[in-house]
Amino acid sequence: MKNRDMSYDAVMSRKNEIMKASLGIDYEDYIQSPIAFDYERMMAETGYSHEDVIRIQSETKVGNTPLFDLHNLTRAVRGISPPGKGARILLKDEAANASGSFKARRASISAYEAALKGFSGLISATSGNYGAAVASQASQRGLKAIILQEVFDSRGVGQPEIIEKGRACEAYGAEVLRLSVGPELFYMLLRTLVETGFFNASLYTPFGIQGVESLGLEIARQVREDYGRDPDVVVITHAGGGNLTGTARGLLAAGCENSRIVACSVDLSGLHMASDKDFNRKSFTTGHTGFGVPFATWPDRVDVPRNAARSLRYMDEYQLVSQGEVFFATELLTKMEGLERGPAGNTSLAAAIPLARQMDQDQIVVVQETEYTGAGKHQNSQLSFARENGIQIYLGDPEENIPGETIVIPERLEQVKGKVQDMDNLRLSYLKNAAKNYPITQWNQTDVQFLAEDIKKDVGWVRKRMAEMQSTGDSDN
């Protein structure tokens, strides 16, 4: 250790070696080319069955969370819908997990795996609920935890939501390393892994995704038991893609092939995720387009060689909602249903409202998760912080919302409309990103088949887009 070069360039050059040592996964076994890898074999070779995952999670207060029928909200939605329209809205209350979010499912298997392999602690780089989940699960397994957070801009000012999540991590016994926004987060993660020898509890490993599969299995079971059918639509807040990937895989494993998977993100178009200027002009630290679009169109931009979270592989539709629509939905859930939950977890609730208005009354739309709220995570804290940063907040038409400038909160339920993303444009962006990493002229049949599966299209569609990209020069590196 004393003689190891710990400079930025030296550490980054050893990232694959560091990942292998801190995870026990040799990604080279699965990689087939710069873009293709054997995804299903990587997922299967963790060695955990669904029964194993459910048992492991039950040991640490995770899973078997309630599914609530939002009677009052459903009635209100039917009141503004055409005759016969207004699907039943159900809500999966993941705030009931230890640490207060679905992220406990992701952390549970990593903590178990770390203890099984003899690691003395876990490390994760996250500014979100996952840090608290890792800390909570580590404490129950007798392990240490270190959480690296991007907290501050260059003025030393941090978002109240991120600061609250750091407080939660420390409450569960974790050490928190607070960083400013910038490129050093991944370097510090790698360096800390080397210095401690801890397990890498990355959000993007097969262990994390398998932990979320139990959520999809539970939704299928509970909807069938209570309503005698499969859910017609499951709406999932989308950021890095693990929430959607794991839930969708669980639903498919339960036989819900016809359940429509709808992703939803807060529209923060025009704000750059890693910009010091924009850092505190976002009222949402996750579940927004700054994560959702880049991770959908190129998943392998993470802290492991291949990302197990691959949202386009499972996504049927992608809805965007405004910040104001999410805050409005949060108030509705509290005032109409008596459930006070955090705004980030209510992103999918905001999207469920316009979706339900288009669906028949005998159909079911499931809002897939909630998160705990309080202190800096509460919408009032976030709105106050937005005002302090010069954001104009008013009641009106959410279509007037301008990210980083205004937050327009709807005055009436019918103003919650959202908007649909063009899925084929997202898929084409994915292919263009793949071409930047590996020239189209070198793609073989294995590559094309992988890409088709990864964007939920057939090989013919991919080949047609390839030809178009080559003819227009979009395939050039």
Buried (B, 14 or more C-beta within 10 A) or exposed (E): EEEEEEEEEEBBEBBEEBBBBBBBBEBEEBBEBBBBBBBEEBBEEBEBEBEBBBEBBEEBBBBBBEBBBBEBBBEBBBEBBEEEBBBBBBBBBBBBBBBBBBBBBBBBBBBBBBBEEEBEBBBBBBBBBBBBBBBBBBBBBEBBBBBBBBBBBEEEBBBBBBBBBBEBBBEBEBBBBBBBBBEBBBBBBBBBBBEBEBBBBBBBBBBBBBBBBBBBBBBBBBBBEEBEEBBBBBBBBBBBBBBBBBBBBBBBBBEBEEBBBBBBBBBBEEBEBEBBEBBBBBBBBBBBBBBBBBBBBBBBEBBBBBBBBBBBBBBBBBBBBBBBBBBBBBBBBBEBBEBBBBBBBBBBBBBBBBBBBBBEBEBBBBBBBBBBBEEBBBBEBBBEBBEEBEBEBEEBBBEEBEBBEBBBBBEEBBBBBBEEBEBEEBBBBBBBBBBEEBEBEEBEEBBBBBBBBBBBBEEEBBBEBBEEBBEEEBBEE
